[in-house]
Amino acid sequence: MDKLINYQKPAEARLFALLLTFSGGFIDAFTYIKCGRTMAAAQTGNIIFLSAALANHNFLGVVDRLGSLIAFIFGLAMVSILHAHLRTDYWRVVCLLPILLVGAIIGFLPDSFPDYLMVPAVSFGLAMQSAAFSKIEGLGYNSVFTSGSVKKAAVAWSEYYFHHDRSQRSAAFSYLMIVICFTLGAIISAQLLPFFRMKTIWIATFLILVTDSSYYLTKKNAKK
């Protein structure tokens, strides 16, 4: 495990990035399937669905997607505010608390709970997760959607294989692992949802809790 955690920059540790990305894919698939094809984090998809809902005069569809988009933006802004005003090195720990709280609560809710209330809360939490942990070993990535990682993985592997740029090998591997973890998270979420219903989200919530706790302990040990 030590090899997966950079004690100089624990927020960029590969282990934390992979756990958060798995959880991001897991939760995004959960909301997409459970909440009428509304994505908690992949706002590109939500904008497309929002446009379709407008064209079809689907008011509820517009509300669902717009709520997710606005909440995601507020979540990103909140990370900047916390980073600027919290007088602690553990501000990233605080940034994961909203998605932990939201995930814990959702598991107790009935299947009939309104999507337009649940999805924005998840979007807010995932946005904070995304902004607080945004690098893997010095490389920019996103833990809650994977389009950018697919592109970066393809470019890095191309540079490595076709231009023999060995400096790209580590980046290519990291981005490939990010894409795989996101995909696995989404697939497993989809498979478990019919059995565990709303409680399915607790799996991702637990992994985020493990990440948050491990990050806190790593930062604390690094100061000794």
Backbone hydrogen bonds, N-H to C=O, Kabsch-Sander energy under -0.5 kcal/mol:
donor,donor_aa,acceptor,acceptor_aa,energy
4,L,1,M,-1.5
5,I,1,M,-0.6
5,I,2,D,-1.1
6,N,4,L,-0.5
7,Y,5,I,-0.8
12,E,9,K,-1.9
13,A,10,P,-1.7
14,R,4,L,-0.8
15,L,4,L,-1.6
17,A,13,A,-2.1
18,L,14,R,-2.5
19,L,15,L,-2.2
20,L,16,F,-2.5
21,T,17,A,-2.2
22,F,18,L,-2.4
23,S,19,L,-2.1
24,G,20,L,-2.4
25,G,21,T,-2.5
26,F,22,F,-2.2
27,I,23,S,-2.8
28,D,24,G,-2.4
29,A,25,G,-2.1
30,F,26,F,-1.8
31,T,27,I,-2.5
32,Y,28,D,-2.1
33,I,29,A,-2.4
34,K,30,F,-2.7
35,C,31,T,-2.4
36,G,33,I,-0.5
37,R,32,Y,-2.5
38,T,31,T,-0.7
39,M,37,R,-0.5
43,Q,41,A,-2.1
45,G,42,A,-0.5
46,N,42,A,-1.5
47,I,43,Q,-2.4
48,I,44,T,-1.7
49,F,45,G,-2.7
50,L,46,N,-2.6
51,S,47,I,-2.2
52,A,48,I,-2.2
53,A,49,F,-2.4
54,L,50,L,-2.3
55,A,51,S,-2.3
56,N,52,A,-1.8
57,H,54,L,-1.2
58,N,53,A,-3.3
59,F,57,H,-1.1
62,V,58,N,-1.9
63,V,59,F,-2.3
64,D,60,L,-2.4
65,R,61,G,-1.9
66,L,62,V,-2.7
67,G,63,V,-2.4
68,S,64,D,-1.7
69,L,65,R,-2.3
70,I,66,L,-2.6
71,A,67,G,-2.2
72,F,68,S,-2.2
73,I,69,L,-1.9
74,F,70,I,-2.3
75,G,71,A,-2.2
76,L,72,F,-2.0
77,A,73,I,-2.1
78,M,74,F,-2.3
79,V,75,G,-1.4
80,S,76,L,-1.3
81,I,77,A,-2.0
82,L,78,M,-2.7
83,H,79,V,-2.7
84,A,80,S,-1.7
85,H,81,I,-1.8
86,L,82,L,-2.8
87,R,85,H,-0.5
88,T,86,L,-1.5
91,W,88,T,-0.7
93,V,90,Y,-0.7
94,V,90,Y,-1.3
95,C,91,W,-1.6
96,L,92,R,-0.9
96,L,93,V,-0.7
97,L,94,V,-1.3
100,L,96,L,-1.6
101,L,97,L,-2.6
102,V,98,P,-2.8
103,G,99,I,-2.4
104,A,100,L,-2.0
105,I,101,L,-2.2
106,I,102,V,-2.6
107,G,103,G,-1.3
108,F,105,I,-1.8
109,L,105,I,-0.5
109,L,106,I,-1.5
113,F,110,P,-1.8
117,L,114,P,-1.1
118,M,114,P,-1.8
119,V,115,D,-2.5
121,A,117,L,-0.9
122,V,118,M,-1.9
123,S,119,V,-3.0
124,F,120,P,-2.5
125,G,121,A,-1.8
126,L,122,V,-2.8
127,A,123,S,-2.2
128,M,124,F,-1.7
129,Q,125,G,-2.0
130,S,126,L,-2.7
131,A,127,A,-2.3
132,A,128,M,-2.2
133,F,129,Q,-2.0
134,S,132,A,-0.6
136,I,139,L,-2.8
137,E,12,E,-2.8
139,L,136,I,-1.4
141,Y,134,S,-2.2
150,V,146,T,-2.3
151,K,147,S,-1.9
152,K,148,G,-2.5
153,A,149,S,-2.5
154,A,150,V,-2.3
155,V,151,K,-2.5
156,A,152,K,-2.5
157,W,153,A,-2.6
158,S,154,A,-1.9
159,E,155,V,-2.5
160,Y,156,A,-2.1
161,Y,157,W,-2.8
162,F,158,S,-2.5
163,H,158,S,-0.7
163,H,159,E,-0.9
165,D,159,E,-2.0
166,R,164,H,-1.2
168,Q,165,D,-1.9
169,R,166,R,-1.3
172,A,168,Q,-2.8
173,F,169,R,-2.3
174,S,170,S,-2.5
175,Y,171,A,-2.6
176,L,172,A,-2.0
177,M,173,F,-2.3
178,I,174,S,-2.0
179,V,175,Y,-2.3
180,I,176,L,-2.4
181,C,177,M,-2.6
182,F,178,I,-2.3
183,T,179,V,-2.4
184,L,180,I,-2.8
185,G,181,C,-2.4
186,A,182,F,-2.1
187,I,183,T,-2.5
188,I,184,L,-2.8
189,S,185,G,-2.1
190,A,186,A,-2.2
191,Q,187,I,-1.9
192,L,188,I,-2.1
193,L,189,S,-2.1
195,F,192,L,-1.4
196,F,192,L,-2.4
197,R,193,L,-2.2
199,K,196,F,-1.7
200,T,197,R,-1.8
201,I,198,M,-1.3
202,W,199,K,-1.7
203,I,200,T,-1.6
204,A,200,T,-0.6
205,T,201,I,-2.3
206,F,202,W,-2.4
207,L,203,I,-1.8
208,I,204,A,-2.2
209,L,205,T,-2.2
210,V,206,F,-2.4
211,T,207,L,-2.2
212,D,208,I,-2.9
213,S,209,L,-2.6
214,S,210,V,-2.5
215,Y,211,T,-2.7
216,Y,212,D,-2.2
217,L,213,S,-2.4
218,T,214,S,-2.5
219,K,215,Y,-2.6
220,K,216,Y,-2.3
221,N,217,L,-2.7
222,A,218,T,-1.9
223,K,219,K,-0.9
223,K,220,K,-0.6
224,K,221,N,-1.0
